[in-house]
Amino acid sequence: MSPDTTAAPTARIDLDPARVRRILVCQLRQIGDVLLATPAIHLLRQRFPQAEIDLLTEAKAVAVVAGNPDIARVHAVDRKAHRDLRAQLRFYLDVAKNRYDLVVDFQQLPRIRWVVALARLFPPPGGPQVRLSYSAPWYNGWLYTHTVRPLGGYAAMTKASVLRPLGIAWNGEAPRLHLAPEELAGADAILAEHGIGPQHTLITVDPTHRRDTRRWPAAHFGRLVALAAAHNPALRFLVLYGPGERPDAEAVAAAAGSPACVVTGRMLTLREMAACIARARLHLGNCSAPRHMAVAVGTPTLTVLGSTSPAWTFPGPDHADLRLGLDCQPCNENTCPLGYTRCLTDLAPEAVLPALLARLGQPEGGKAPCA
């Protein structure tokens, strides 16, 4: 998606909310991007209150939209179950047969294009089908009835800006992740199991990322934890990790060398992770899905940025990012063109500490009461 920075006029799509029965929103990946699509889904719910809104996404992202009252049904693309072409086509056809009045595509990926193409064969009973996406290259353009150049800015706003032809505007809506009371109680139990109680100030830490250009070194995270814990012994840092990432979490704990740094014995599920983040005073980490989960559950964030643009930071006083400020930032590259991720390795923990303490309301010059 190539966002624009200007709000150029867009052609209006006249859809009567009373006749729109079913809407399909397409956002396959990644988990954070699916969360960033939830404000647009909520805006669609407000614009078309009588419609059922379905989501086409990947199976790994289903957990973060579970319980979302704006979504009637999730069509989950399962790469294992839909491995062969016949199974894929059957799945795409089953989705298309719902005869959607409105299809919104935020990605134009191959699997989505199959669904959009087949949806053309099943028009809705109440009128013509609208298939809306961002500005499409020539080989995708035939799939859509309407396209629009998205606006630049915060990533969720950019997605929502695709809905401008429908008379929908983003007005600061944050990502949405709905947790049940029993899930929050489960987080309390997990924290208590690891010695974290009401007397502590919890900070969740996400030190992982599959891209080197977006991953602050584990040793830096560990050093920051040690410095902060020395400043305030009541701080506790819960290190989060996903599949295959436990060594990264253990490297942080080893570098911290402090009982304030906690690594769970098993990997938490996405929803357990979200519930623990909801119990935290602050979320600290790289530019990855947990930072968007934190925004969605109302927890302030502090994110260390390497190649990533600040456009992924929610525009509000509770959310901040830190970067070294090199001329090459942000490059948005997955591999450093210089062969050395100086933007991350040269950002010292000592330089991040004041920002961390400030987010906690604990200036470095003196200890403030714990939350």
PyMOL commands that set and color helices and strands:
alter all, ss='L'
color gray80, all
select helices_A, chain A and resi 31-47+59-65+85-96+110-119+138-141+155-161+164-166+181-193+212-214+218-231+246-256+270-278+289-297+310-312+342-345+349-359
alter helices_A, ss='H'
color red, helices_A
select strands_A, chain A and resi 22-26+52-58+73-77+102-105+130-134+146-148+201-206+235-239+261-263+282-285+301-304+319-322
alter strands_A, ss='S'
color yellow, strands_A
deselect
rebuild
show_as cartoon
